[in-house]
Amino acid sequence: LRKISEALKPTHFRLINDSHKHAGHYARDGSAASEAEETHFRLEVTSEAFGGVPLVKRHQLIYGLLADEFKAGLHALSMTTKTPAEENK
């Protein structure tokens, strides 16, 4: 959370843990996630930093910020990324 807040200075930020919906879901390594593991999240971020940045690049930016978290076991991240103007439409 800190990494995203510091890098993007969001006006809206929400992280939703959906891991409980994916208990028993098999990862690429063949292991199954238990209900206790936090591996699946939804992220909503609104930031001026996204101005003029295509959607794919916005997501790549966030994936880059969270590279260590993915290496540590974060399995899936669904994202909604908007500028304040896009959010107000």
All heavy atoms as an XYZ file, in Angstrom:
697
protein
N       0.818     -1.198      0.000
C       0.000      0.000      0.000
C       0.859      1.259      0.000
O       0.558      2.199     -0.698
C      -0.914      0.009      1.228
C      -1.874     -1.156      1.395
C      -2.591     -1.056      2.720
C      -2.842     -1.225      0.258
N       1.890      1.232      0.823
C       2.769      2.385      0.934
C       3.433      2.713     -0.405
O       3.536      3.875     -0.804
C       3.820      2.140      2.015
C       4.686      3.364      2.314
C       5.847      3.020      3.258
N       7.009      2.660      2.458
C       7.472      1.424      2.232
N       6.893      0.393      2.754
N       8.527      1.202      1.475
N       3.878      1.677     -1.104
C       4.574      1.877     -2.380
C       3.688      2.602     -3.383
O       4.125      3.514     -4.074
C       5.015      0.532     -2.961
C       6.091     -0.154     -2.178
C       6.405     -1.504     -2.788
C       7.422     -2.271     -1.988
N       7.726     -3.569     -2.589
N       2.442      2.190     -3.456
C       1.506      2.804     -4.402
C       1.180      4.227     -3.963
O       1.167      5.152     -4.780
C       0.234      1.950     -4.543
C       0.587      0.625     -5.212
C      -0.839      2.698     -5.331
C      -0.520     -0.394     -5.211
N       0.932      4.423     -2.692
C       0.603      5.760     -2.178
C       1.737      6.750     -2.417
O       1.500      7.882     -2.831
C       0.291      5.696     -0.685
O      -0.899      4.995     -0.470
N       2.960      6.322     -2.152
C       4.103      7.211     -2.332
C       4.362      7.522     -3.801
O       4.681      8.654     -4.152
C       5.353      6.605     -1.693
C       5.312      6.613     -0.179
C       6.500      5.915      0.458
O       7.389      5.407     -0.268
O       6.533      5.870      1.696
N       4.227      6.533     -4.661
C       4.547      6.719     -6.074
C       3.455      7.456     -6.839
O       3.751      8.266     -7.719
C       4.806      5.365     -6.729
N       2.193      7.200     -6.504
C       1.088      7.718     -7.312
C       0.289      8.831     -6.645
O      -0.520      9.481     -7.310
C       0.152      6.574     -7.698
C       0.799      5.430     -8.481
C      -0.215      4.345     -8.761
C       1.403      5.953     -9.785
N       0.455      9.047     -5.354
C      -0.297     10.078     -4.626
C      -1.783     10.037     -4.996
O      -2.342     11.008     -5.497
C       0.278     11.469     -4.921
C       1.778     11.591     -4.803
C       2.202     12.014     -3.430
C       3.662     12.337     -3.329
N       4.539     11.205     -3.200
N      -2.435      8.904     -4.770
C      -3.822      8.746     -5.213
C      -4.808      9.637     -4.468
O      -4.627      9.940     -3.288
C      -4.117      7.275     -4.939
C      -3.168      6.873     -3.878
C      -1.948      7.728     -4.054
N      -5.852     10.034     -5.199
C      -6.968     10.742     -4.575
C      -8.012      9.738     -4.097
O      -8.848     10.062     -3.263
C      -7.612     11.731     -5.554
O      -8.025     11.024     -6.734
C      -6.626     12.828     -5.933
N      -7.972      8.542     -4.638
C      -8.814      7.422     -4.192
C      -7.954      6.175     -4.222
O      -7.230      5.935     -5.191
C     -10.035      7.247     -5.110
C     -10.811      5.994     -4.827
N     -11.687      5.882     -3.770
C     -10.836      4.795     -5.466
C     -12.212      4.652     -3.779
N     -11.715      3.995     -4.797
N      -8.047      5.383     -3.165
C      -7.256      4.152     -3.082
C      -8.066      3.152     -2.273
O      -8.474      3.445     -1.146
C      -5.921      4.436     -2.389
C      -5.024      3.249     -2.293
C      -4.138      2.950     -3.298
C      -5.069      2.421     -1.182
C      -3.305      1.840     -3.203
C      -4.251      1.323     -1.080
C      -3.362      1.037     -2.095
N      -8.301      2.003     -2.861
C      -9.036      0.955     -2.144
C      -8.458     -0.400     -2.537
O      -8.305     -0.700     -3.715
C     -10.510      1.016     -2.513
C     -11.360      0.034     -1.742
C     -12.825      0.280     -2.017
N     -13.616     -0.721     -1.320
C     -14.769     -1.164     -1.726
N     -15.325     -0.672     -2.818
N     -15.415     -2.081     -1.056
N      -8.151     -1.200     -1.534
C      -7.638     -2.547     -1.748
C      -8.613     -3.517     -1.106
O      -8.920     -3.404      0.079
C      -6.251     -2.699     -1.124
C      -5.564     -4.040     -1.342
C      -5.250     -4.257     -2.817
C      -4.286     -4.110     -0.515
N      -9.119     -4.455     -1.910
C     -10.100     -5.433     -1.436
C      -9.473     -6.813     -1.508
O      -8.974     -7.226     -2.560
C     -11.379     -5.406     -2.295
C     -12.003     -4.006     -2.273
C     -12.387     -6.434     -1.811
C     -11.793     -3.228     -3.520
N      -9.489     -7.525     -0.389
C      -8.933     -8.868     -0.322
C     -10.006     -9.870     -0.749
O     -11.000    -10.049     -0.062
C      -8.457     -9.164      1.099
C      -7.739    -10.484      1.215
O      -7.828    -11.346      0.347
N      -7.023    -10.659      2.302
N      -9.803    -10.514     -1.889
C     -10.728    -11.526     -2.397
C     -10.181    -12.932     -2.227
O     -10.687    -13.885     -2.827
C     -11.008    -11.291     -3.885
C     -11.989    -10.168     -4.133
O     -12.783     -9.864     -3.218
O     -11.970     -9.587     -5.237
N      -9.175    -13.109     -1.412
C      -8.514    -14.403     -1.263
C      -9.467    -15.499     -0.822
O      -9.352    -16.643     -1.274
C      -7.355    -14.289     -0.264
O      -6.402    -13.361     -0.724
N     -10.434    -15.160      0.026
C     -11.373    -16.175      0.523
C     -12.187    -16.805     -0.612
O     -12.645    -17.922     -0.498
C     -12.317    -15.556      1.563
C     -13.217    -14.505      1.008
N     -12.771    -13.213      0.758
C     -14.510    -14.548      0.632
C     -13.775    -12.516      0.253
N     -14.839    -13.298      0.171
N     -12.326    -16.104     -1.723
C     -13.070    -16.630     -2.876
C     -12.252    -17.645     -3.669
O     -12.775    -18.300     -4.558
C     -13.477    -15.496     -3.805
C     -14.433    -14.506     -3.188
C     -14.735    -13.407     -4.183
C     -15.624    -12.346     -3.587
N     -15.858    -11.257     -4.556
N     -10.966    -17.734     -3.370
C     -10.060    -18.556     -4.176
C      -9.369    -19.649     -3.374
O      -8.357    -20.197     -3.820
C      -9.020    -17.662     -4.847
C      -9.630    -16.638     -5.736
N      -9.963    -16.905     -7.036
C     -10.014    -15.362     -5.499
C     -10.508    -15.826     -7.568
N     -10.551    -14.876     -6.655
N      -9.874    -19.986     -2.210
C      -9.282    -21.074     -1.417
C      -9.311    -22.356     -2.243
O     -10.307    -22.679     -2.874
C     -10.041    -21.263     -0.116
N      -8.201    -23.050     -2.280
C      -8.102    -24.272     -3.069
C      -7.711    -24.032     -4.512
O      -7.452    -24.963     -5.257
N      -7.643    -22.778     -4.917
C      -7.243    -22.409     -6.276
C      -5.776    -22.799     -6.479
O      -4.932    -22.521     -5.640
C      -7.423    -20.893     -6.436
C      -6.935    -20.337     -7.718
N      -7.739    -20.162     -8.800
C      -5.709    -19.910     -8.084
C      -7.031    -19.633     -9.788
N      -5.800    -19.475     -9.373
N      -5.475    -23.435     -7.569
C      -4.108    -23.903     -7.810
C      -3.255    -22.846     -8.490
O      -3.658    -22.245     -9.477
C      -4.113    -25.184     -8.656
C      -4.537    -26.378     -7.839
C      -5.883    -26.745     -7.759
C      -3.617    -27.103     -7.099
C      -6.287    -27.814     -6.978
C      -4.010    -28.174     -6.314
C      -5.341    -28.522     -6.268
O      -5.735    -29.570     -5.476
N      -2.089    -22.632     -7.934
C      -1.122    -21.695     -8.495
C      -0.334    -22.380     -9.610
O      -0.449    -23.581     -9.827
C      -0.178    -21.224     -7.393
N       0.507    -21.606    -10.292
C       1.315    -22.150    -11.373
C       2.237    -23.271    -10.914
O       2.568    -24.168    -11.666
C       2.161    -21.050    -12.009
C       1.366    -20.223    -12.989
C       2.233    -19.183    -13.621
N       2.070    -17.979    -12.825
C       2.920    -16.972    -12.804
N       4.001    -17.012    -13.511
N       2.687    -15.926    -12.066
N       2.649    -23.236     -9.649
C       3.566    -24.265     -9.160
C       2.836    -25.534     -8.731
O       3.448    -26.481     -8.253
C       4.432    -23.735     -8.020
C       3.638    -23.406     -6.754
O       2.407    -23.611     -6.731
O       4.255    -22.943     -5.789
N       1.497    -25.547     -8.891
C       0.728    -26.742     -8.562
C       0.232    -26.795     -7.143
O      -0.508    -27.694     -6.768
N       0.612    -25.819     -6.302
C       0.148    -25.807     -4.920
C      -1.208    -25.125     -4.830
O      -1.524    -24.254     -5.618
C       1.158    -25.090     -4.025
O       1.281    -23.736     -4.410
N      -1.992    -25.534     -3.869
C      -3.314    -24.944     -3.663
C      -3.250    -23.903     -2.552
O      -2.605    -24.111     -1.535
C      -4.324    -26.022     -3.295
N      -3.924    -22.793     -2.757
C      -3.985    -21.749     -1.740
C      -4.950    -22.171     -0.642
O      -6.010    -22.706     -0.909
C      -4.447    -20.431     -2.361
N      -4.561    -21.925      0.596
C      -5.457    -22.205      1.710
C      -6.301    -20.965      1.983
O      -6.027    -19.892      1.462
C      -4.658    -22.565      2.959
O      -4.034    -21.412      3.478
N      -7.318    -21.111      2.811
C      -8.167    -19.971      3.132
C      -7.408    -18.890      3.878
O      -7.793    -17.733      3.854
C      -9.372    -20.437      3.957
C     -10.356    -21.240      3.141
C     -11.614    -21.560      3.916
O     -12.068    -20.710      4.700
O     -12.139    -22.660      3.733
N      -6.331    -19.251      4.552
C      -5.568    -18.282      5.346
C      -4.636    -17.429      4.490
O      -4.211    -16.362      4.924
C      -4.767    -19.009      6.416
N      -4.310    -17.872      3.289
C      -3.374    -17.145      2.451
C      -4.045    -15.950      1.782
O      -5.168    -16.039      1.322
C      -2.783    -18.062      1.383
C      -1.862    -19.109      1.945
C      -1.304    -19.994      0.869
O      -2.093    -20.704      0.230
O      -0.082    -19.964      0.675
N      -3.330    -14.838      1.750
C      -3.811    -13.636      1.090
C      -3.107    -13.533     -0.250
O      -1.963    -13.090     -0.327
C      -3.559    -12.422      1.970
C      -4.353    -12.480      3.261
C      -4.197    -11.233      4.105
O      -3.228    -10.481      3.928
O      -5.071    -11.022      4.952
N      -3.783    -13.974     -1.306
C      -3.146    -14.074     -2.615
C      -3.915    -13.390     -3.741
O      -3.372    -13.198     -4.814
C      -2.978    -15.553     -2.998
O      -4.267    -16.174     -2.974
C      -2.037    -16.274     -2.055
N      -5.172    -13.040     -3.519
C      -6.019    -12.459     -4.565
C      -6.622    -11.137     -4.079
O      -7.306    -11.119     -3.056
C      -7.156    -13.415     -4.926
C      -6.702    -14.659     -5.610
N      -6.013    -15.650     -4.954
C      -6.829    -15.058     -6.891
C      -5.751    -16.629     -5.812
N      -6.226    -16.293     -6.985
N      -6.374    -10.071     -4.844
C      -6.840     -8.750     -4.441
C      -7.430     -7.989     -5.617
O      -7.091     -8.235     -6.772
C      -5.671     -7.932     -3.875
C      -5.151     -8.451     -2.572
C      -4.165     -9.426     -2.541
C      -5.636     -7.964     -1.384
C      -3.682     -9.914     -1.344
C      -5.161     -8.442     -0.172
C      -4.186     -9.410     -0.151
N      -8.304     -7.040     -5.286
C      -8.809     -6.045     -6.235
C      -8.284     -4.695     -5.766
O      -8.284     -4.400     -4.579
C     -10.345     -5.998     -6.233
C     -10.972     -7.117     -7.018
C     -12.481     -6.974     -7.085
N     -13.044     -7.235     -5.755
C     -14.072     -6.585     -5.236
N     -14.652     -5.600     -5.884
N     -14.518     -6.902     -4.032
N      -7.864     -3.879     -6.704
C      -7.276     -2.589     -6.395
C      -7.973     -1.503     -7.199
O      -8.153     -1.642     -8.409
C      -5.781     -2.612     -6.736
C      -4.983     -1.340     -6.536
C      -4.938     -0.959     -5.058
C      -3.583     -1.517     -7.087
N      -8.375     -0.446     -6.515
C      -8.937      0.737     -7.162
C      -8.012      1.900     -6.858
O      -7.739      2.186     -5.693
C     -10.331      1.054     -6.623
C     -11.345     -0.042     -6.828
C     -12.645      0.223     -6.080
O     -12.762      1.272     -5.390
O     -13.545     -0.631     -6.172
N      -7.518      2.561     -7.908
C      -6.608      3.691     -7.716
C      -7.016      4.816     -8.663
O      -7.186      4.594     -9.864
C      -5.141      3.312     -8.018
C      -4.228      4.509     -7.799
C      -4.684      2.148     -7.182
N      -7.175      6.009     -8.106
C      -7.399      7.212     -8.906
C      -6.218      8.138     -8.640
O      -5.905      8.436     -7.480
C      -8.716      7.907     -8.511
O      -9.790      6.978     -8.671
C      -8.965      9.135     -9.368
N      -5.563      8.569     -9.720
C      -4.369      9.387     -9.566
C      -4.138     10.261    -10.790
O      -4.357      9.825    -11.923
C      -3.153      8.486     -9.348
O      -1.963      9.243     -9.342
N      -3.676     11.475    -10.553
C      -3.267     12.366    -11.650
C      -2.104     11.758    -12.423
O      -1.900     12.064    -13.592
C      -2.858     13.741    -11.102
C      -3.991     14.568    -10.561
C      -4.912     15.139    -11.633
O      -4.588     15.050    -12.834
O      -5.968     15.667    -11.252
N      -1.342     10.876    -11.784
C      -0.183     10.247    -12.425
C      -0.587      9.423    -13.651
O       0.251      9.134    -14.501
C       0.563      9.367    -11.431
N      -1.857      9.071    -13.751
C      -2.331      8.276    -14.893
C      -2.701      9.138    -16.095
O      -3.046      8.609    -17.150
C      -3.535      7.426    -14.492
C      -3.232      6.361    -13.459
C      -4.125      6.117    -12.439
C      -2.071      5.610    -13.518
C      -3.870      5.131    -11.489
C      -1.800      4.628    -12.575
C      -2.706      4.394    -11.553
N      -2.642     10.443    -15.958
C      -3.000     11.332    -17.056
C      -2.156     11.074    -18.290
O      -0.930     11.086    -18.226
N      -2.813     10.810    -19.422
C      -2.110     10.557    -20.677
C      -1.438      9.201    -20.760
O      -0.727      8.912    -21.723
N      -1.656      8.346    -19.768
C      -1.019      7.026    -19.725
C      -2.054      5.965    -20.119
O      -3.107      5.871    -19.495
C      -0.458      6.727    -18.308
C       0.161      5.348    -18.243
C       0.539      7.802    -17.899
N      -1.767      5.166    -21.156
C      -2.706      4.114    -21.558
C      -2.936      3.091    -20.440
O      -2.071      2.893    -19.575
C      -2.025      3.434    -22.749
C      -0.956      4.369    -23.195
C      -0.574      5.188    -22.001
N      -4.079      2.442    -20.478
C      -4.470      1.482    -19.443
C      -3.403      0.416    -19.204
O      -3.056      0.118    -18.061
C      -5.803      0.825    -19.821
C      -6.375     -0.170    -18.816
C      -6.693      0.518    -17.496
C      -7.617     -0.830    -19.382
N      -2.866     -0.151    -20.261
C      -1.854     -1.210    -20.112
C      -0.631     -0.681    -19.369
O      -0.087     -1.353    -18.487
C      -1.455     -1.787    -21.492
C      -0.248     -2.703    -21.383
C      -2.621     -2.527    -22.124
N      -0.212      0.522    -19.683
C       0.958      1.118    -19.013
C       0.654      1.422    -17.543
O       1.532      1.308    -16.689
C       1.407      2.391    -19.730
C       1.924      2.152    -21.123
C       3.256      1.461    -21.088
C       3.798      1.316    -22.494
N       4.994      0.501    -22.546
N      -0.581      1.794    -17.240
C      -0.975      2.028    -15.847
C      -0.813      0.735    -15.047
O      -0.252      0.728    -13.957
C      -2.426      2.494    -15.756
C      -2.690      3.836    -16.384
C      -4.158      4.162    -16.356
N      -4.432      5.390    -17.089
C      -5.602      5.991    -17.124
N      -6.628      5.485    -16.453
N      -5.769      7.090    -17.818
N      -1.315     -0.350    -15.619
C      -1.231     -1.647    -14.939
C       0.216     -2.099    -14.822
O       0.629     -2.613    -13.775
C      -2.083     -2.680    -15.667
C      -3.549     -2.442    -15.505
N      -4.485     -3.412    -15.768
C      -4.263     -1.351    -15.111
C      -5.687     -2.934    -15.536
N      -5.575     -1.679    -15.142
N       1.007     -1.902    -15.866
C       2.419     -2.268    -15.809
C       3.146     -1.485    -14.723
O       4.015     -2.027    -14.031
C       3.087     -2.044    -17.162
C       2.662     -3.036    -18.211
C       3.193     -2.707    -19.598
O       3.553     -1.562    -19.904
N       3.216     -3.722    -20.468
N       2.780     -0.219    -14.552
C       3.380      0.600    -13.505
C       3.105      0.004    -12.133
O       4.014     -0.137    -11.304
C       2.824      2.021    -13.595
C       3.207      2.990    -12.484
C       4.709      3.218    -12.446
C       2.479      4.309    -12.669
N       1.863     -0.392    -11.887
C       1.500     -0.970    -10.594
C       2.163     -2.333    -10.406
O       2.681     -2.636     -9.335
C      -0.023     -1.036    -10.432
C      -0.562      0.392    -10.306
C      -0.412     -1.879     -9.212
C      -2.052      0.521    -10.303
N       2.185     -3.156    -11.463
C       2.876     -4.444    -11.360
C       4.342     -4.232    -10.996
O       4.910     -4.972    -10.196
C       2.782     -5.232    -12.669
C       1.447     -5.869    -12.930
C       0.834     -5.741    -14.175
C       0.790     -6.611    -11.959
C      -0.398     -6.329    -14.429
C      -0.441     -7.206    -12.206
C      -1.023     -7.063    -13.443
O      -2.235     -7.637    -13.688
N       4.961     -3.220    -11.576
C       6.358     -2.924    -11.256
C       6.539     -2.510     -9.802
O       7.491     -2.927     -9.144
N       5.612     -1.694     -9.303
C       5.685     -1.264     -7.902
C       5.520     -2.436     -6.944
O       6.072     -2.435     -5.845
C       4.601     -0.217     -7.608
C       4.773      1.140     -8.272
C       3.504      1.979     -8.101
C       5.978      1.870     -7.690
N       4.755     -3.449     -7.358
C       4.452     -4.590     -6.486
C       5.235     -5.855     -6.851
O       4.862     -6.957     -6.455
C       2.950     -4.878     -6.523
C       2.048     -3.737     -6.055
C       0.588     -4.122     -6.185
C       2.378     -3.336     -4.626
N       6.325     -5.703     -7.560
C       7.115     -6.866     -7.997
C       7.526     -7.752     -6.826
O       7.437     -8.985     -6.907
C       8.342     -6.403     -8.777
N       7.952     -7.152     -5.728
C       8.369     -7.941     -4.561
C       7.201     -8.714     -3.964
O       7.356     -9.853     -3.519
C       8.986     -7.049     -3.485
C      10.337     -6.481     -3.892
O      10.994     -7.080     -4.774
O      10.724     -5.443     -3.328
N       6.024     -8.105     -3.962
C       4.838     -8.771     -3.417
C       4.442     -9.971     -4.277
O       4.041    -11.009     -3.758
C       3.682     -7.774     -3.299
C       3.845     -6.789     -2.160
C       4.843     -5.667     -2.421
O       5.383     -5.551     -3.541
O       5.096     -4.893     -1.478
N       4.580     -9.836     -5.590
C       4.282    -10.974     -6.468
C       5.297    -12.099     -6.248
O       4.931    -13.267     -6.214
C       4.250    -10.548     -7.943
C       2.935     -9.974     -8.362
C       2.743     -8.608     -8.445
C       1.862    -10.804     -8.672
C       1.527     -8.073     -8.817
C       0.643    -10.288     -9.051
C       0.471     -8.914     -9.119
N       6.547    -11.755     -6.054
C       7.568    -12.764     -5.782
C       7.303    -13.468     -4.455
O       7.644    -14.630     -4.287
C       8.958    -12.136     -5.766
C       9.456    -11.729     -7.124
C      10.805    -11.044     -7.029
C      11.216    -10.498     -8.375
N      12.415     -9.662     -8.287
N       6.678    -12.750     -3.512
C       6.421    -13.294     -2.176
C       5.113    -14.084     -2.089
O       4.799    -14.617     -1.032
C       6.413    -12.172     -1.150
N       4.346    -14.159     -3.193
C       3.150    -14.992     -3.149
C       1.858    -14.346     -3.610
O       0.840    -15.027     -3.721
N       1.868    -13.034     -3.864
C       0.673    -12.415     -4.438
C       0.414    -13.088     -5.779
O       1.308    -13.168     -6.620
C       0.885    -10.910     -4.617
C      -0.233    -10.131     -5.302
C      -1.541    -10.268     -4.542
C       0.154     -8.667     -5.440
N      -0.781    -13.616     -5.955
C      -1.071    -14.429     -7.132
C      -1.877    -13.678     -8.185
O      -1.636    -13.817     -9.369
C      -1.814    -15.697     -6.705
C      -2.217    -16.580     -7.833
N      -1.300    -17.306     -8.567
C      -3.427    -16.853     -8.351
C      -1.950    -17.993     -9.498
N      -3.233    -17.730     -9.384
N      -2.864    -12.897     -7.759
C      -3.740    -12.229     -8.713
C      -4.110    -10.843     -8.215
O      -4.396    -10.652     -7.032
C      -4.999    -13.055     -8.935
N      -4.109     -9.884     -9.135
C      -4.474     -8.516     -8.804
C      -5.342     -7.968     -9.930
O      -4.897     -7.842    -11.068
C      -3.222     -7.655     -8.644
C      -3.441     -6.201     -8.270
C      -4.069     -6.101     -6.876
C      -2.130     -5.432     -8.317
N      -6.569     -7.673     -9.597
C      -7.490     -7.040    -10.523
C      -7.446     -5.544    -10.259
O      -7.481     -5.121     -9.095
C      -8.897     -7.590    -10.281
O      -9.844     -6.845    -10.998
N      -7.355     -4.723    -11.303
C      -7.172     -3.292    -11.099
C      -8.183     -2.440    -11.837
O      -8.560     -2.757    -12.966
C      -5.786     -2.870    -11.588
C      -4.659     -3.341    -10.745
S      -3.090     -2.770    -11.435
C      -2.591     -4.240    -12.315
N      -8.567     -1.351    -11.192
C      -9.295     -0.262    -11.821
C      -8.434      0.969    -11.604
O      -8.172      1.358    -10.457
C     -10.682     -0.051    -11.168
O     -11.423     -1.260    -11.279
C     -11.437      1.066    -11.854
N      -7.955      1.552    -12.699
C      -7.050      2.696    -12.610
C      -7.654      3.854    -13.396
O      -7.952      3.713    -14.579
C      -5.664      2.337    -13.176
O      -5.806      1.823    -14.502
C      -4.976      1.289    -12.308
N      -7.819      4.990    -12.731
C      -8.444      6.152    -13.366
C      -7.736      7.435    -12.964
O      -7.101      7.496    -11.916
C      -9.915      6.262    -12.931
C     -10.776      5.111    -13.361
C     -12.206      5.313    -12.903
C     -13.067      4.137    -13.330
N     -14.468      4.335    -12.924
N      -7.912      8.457    -13.789
C      -7.540      9.808    -13.396
C      -8.740     10.406    -12.666
O      -9.865      9.893    -12.795
C      -7.214     10.669    -14.622
O      -8.398     10.832    -15.399
C      -6.099     10.065    -15.474
N      -8.553     11.488    -11.916
C      -9.716     12.123    -11.271
C     -10.794     12.535    -12.287
O     -11.983     12.379    -12.014
C      -9.109     13.335    -10.566
C      -7.714     12.891    -10.244
C      -7.296     12.077    -11.450
N     -10.390     13.006    -13.463
C     -11.373     13.396    -14.486
C     -12.169     12.197    -14.967
O     -13.385     12.279    -15.173
C     -10.665     14.070    -15.663
N     -11.507     11.053    -15.143
C     -12.199      9.831    -15.565
C     -13.164      9.342    -14.473
O     -14.251      8.870    -14.778
C     -11.198      8.714    -15.881
C     -10.377      9.001    -17.117
C      -9.195      8.058    -17.273
O      -8.763      7.441    -16.283
O      -8.680      7.971    -18.404
N     -12.774      9.502    -13.233
C     -13.620      9.067    -12.133
C     -14.882      9.920    -12.030
O     -15.944      9.430    -11.671
C     -12.841      9.119    -10.814
C     -13.622      8.570     -9.644
C     -12.800      8.507     -8.378
O     -12.293      9.577     -7.949
O     -12.652      7.406     -7.840
N     -14.767     11.207    -12.381
C     -15.899     12.119    -12.276
C     -16.849     12.079    -13.451
O     -17.856     12.768    -13.450
C     -15.387     13.554    -12.065
C     -14.741     13.721    -10.708
O     -15.150     13.091     -9.741
N     -13.724     14.554    -10.631
N     -16.539     11.299    -14.468
C     -17.431     11.197    -15.643
C     -18.678     10.427    -15.311
O     -18.730      9.538    -14.566
C     -16.709     10.522    -16.800
C     -15.745     11.428    -17.481
C     -15.161     10.748    -18.705
C     -14.210     11.679    -19.414
N     -13.640     11.070    -20.589
